[in-house]
Amino acid sequence: QVQLVESGGGLVQAGGSLSLSCAASGVAFRSYDMGWFRQAPGKEREFVASITSNGGNTNYASSVKGRFTISRDNARNTVYLQMSSLKPEDTALYYCAARPGVRYNSWGQGTQVTVSS
């Protein structure tokens, strides 16, 4: 498994932007698909975005498509989530996760994003 540490969360007004980072340890990072998930209070964790190991393909939840962008830098063992046009309903704890095969098997501790109205 790979160790993941998220950063970049914070408090932002609606309509604002934030950029999240997820730093991974381990030389196998470049072979993992990566994803971002989020969990709001009282709700289940939900998928936000994913990117394949070489960065060639991305996928987004419909709720964030057009507003969020996932990217990665394999030389820096880091995956990013650029968030813009943020809404109060984007408020959640954001996690990154690594998927070496079919399932995500490594998760970070999360970084809090709070969007005020």
VOGU-3710 file (C-alpha; in Angstrom, 3 decimals, decimal comma):
1> qvqlvesggg> 0,000/0,000/0,000  0,923/3,607/-0,428  0,743/6,308/2,233  -1,281/9,379/1,251  -1,347/12,850/2,820  -3,838/15,476/1,672  -3,408/19,230/2,043  -4,881/22,484/0,790  -8,283/22,480/2,397  -9,741/25,530/4,076
11> lvqaggslsl> -12,578/27,998/4,279  -13,675/29,775/1,116  -16,676/31,816/0,058  -19,132/30,491/-2,467  -17,848/31,066/-5,972  -14,255/30,832/-4,843  -11,518/28,340/-5,629  -9,271/25,920/-3,767  -6,567/23,532/-4,845  -6,044/20,276/-2,991
21> scaasgvafr> -2,905/18,176/-3,111  -2,277/14,569/-2,175  1,306/13,486/-1,669  2,046/9,783/-1,935  4,938/7,783/-0,626  6,352/4,807/-2,428  7,857/4,223/-5,818  4,739/2,480/-7,137  2,657/5,678/-7,270  2,980/5,969/-11,019
31> sydmgwfrqa> 1,318/2,587/-11,442  -1,783/3,500/-9,428  -5,009/5,029/-10,601  -5,931/7,780/-8,137  -9,197/9,206/-6,940  -10,712/11,949/-4,834  -13,705/11,305/-2,627  -15,593/13,424/-0,124  -17,843/12,949/2,859  -20,160/15,592/4,251
41> pgkerefvas> -21,531/15,405/7,802  -24,324/12,874/8,036  -23,774/11,638/4,502  -21,994/8,707/2,930  -18,631/9,083/1,262  -19,037/9,861/-2,428  -16,842/9,738/-5,499  -15,580/13,071/-6,812  -12,989/12,396/-9,521  -10,437/9,869/-10,719
51> itsnggntny> -7,407/9,765/-12,970  -5,601/6,842/-14,542  -2,005/5,990/-13,737  -0,572/7,829/-16,735  -3,006/10,714/-16,450  -4,539/9,905/-19,781  -8,108/9,487/-18,621  -10,173/11,299/-16,025  -13,658/10,808/-14,676  -15,878/13,136/-12,639
61> assvkgrfti> -19,042/13,020/-10,634  -21,801/14,896/-12,397  -22,060/17,301/-9,464  -18,508/18,607/-10,013  -18,011/18,197/-13,755  -16,942/21,464/-15,321  -15,923/22,935/-11,967  -13,265/20,535/-10,664  -10,126/19,284/-12,404  -8,044/16,314/-11,330
71> srdnarntvy> -4,415/16,046/-12,400  -1,236/14,310/-11,343  2,512/14,721/-11,414  4,142/11,306/-11,291  7,585/12,841/-10,884  6,385/14,453/-7,646  4,190/11,524/-6,529  1,311/13,953/-6,200  -2,279/14,149/-7,351  -4,212/17,410/-7,378
81> lqmsslkped> -7,804/18,543/-7,327  -8,418/22,059/-8,579  -11,834/23,249/-7,452  -13,554/26,357/-8,752  -17,027/27,910/-8,581  -17,368/26,289/-5,195  -20,805/25,888/-3,660  -21,864/25,419/-0,038  -22,856/21,851/-0,922  -19,200/21,140/-1,742
91> talyycaarp> -18,443/21,400/1,975  -16,976/18,063/3,073  -13,912/16,188/4,182  -11,979/15,396/1,011  -9,936/12,215/0,722  -7,567/10,944/-1,895  -7,267/7,241/-2,561  -5,063/4,901/-4,551  -6,244/2,031/-6,726  -3,610/-0,458/-7,799
101> gvrynswgqg> -6,174/-2,813/-9,270  -9,939/-2,985/-9,059  -10,423/-1,452/-5,634  -9,153/1,630/-3,826  -7,030/0,187/-1,029  -5,138/3,171/0,381  -6,747/6,284/1,818  -5,471/9,524/3,261  -6,704/11,169/6,450  -8,622/13,846/4,588
111> tqvtvss> -8,577/17,614/4,358  -11,572/19,768/5,266  -13,161/22,056/2,703  -15,768/24,502/3,948  -17,665/26,766/1,562  -19,604/29,617/3,115  -22,668/31,126/1,481
//
